[in-house]
């Protein structure tokens, strides 16, 4: 198994989440924790850099899709 890492960096107007290695059942909890925290922190725009990902299973894809949905819900609350 390849080494897994996930990090965040703010590059206005984006919060960039960089992932390397395999995103699967064994690593998805760490990935989810970082992404979930990023969704609720400024800036409210996420960019995923997945160029270093060698494999992503449905658990990892779900994390990305959940972030997309959560950001949409967050944005609609502040639109008024």
Long-range contacts (C-beta under 8 A, 24 or more apart in sequence): 1-26, 2-54, 4-30, 6-30, 6-31, 6-34, 7-34, 8-34, 8-38, 10-43, 11-47, 12-43, 13-43, 13-45, 14-43, 14-45, 14-46, 14-47, 15-41, 15-42, 15-43, 15-45, 15-46, 15-47, 16-46, 16-47, 16-48, 16-49, 17-46, 17-47, 17-48, 17-49, 18-49, 18-52, 19-48, 19-49, 19-50, 19-52, 19-53, 20-52, 20-53, 21-52, 21-53, 21-54, 22-53, 22-54, 22-55, 22-56, 23-53, 23-55, 23-56, 23-57, 23-59, 23-60, 23-63, 24-55, 24-56, 24-57, 24-59, 24-60, 25-57, 25-59, 27-60, 28-57, 28-59, 28-60, 28-63, 31-60, 31-63, 32-63, 35-63, 35-64, 35-66, 35-67, 36-67, 36-70, 38-67, 39-67, 39-70, 39-71, 39-74, 40-74, 44-71, 44-74, 44-75, 45-71, 46-71
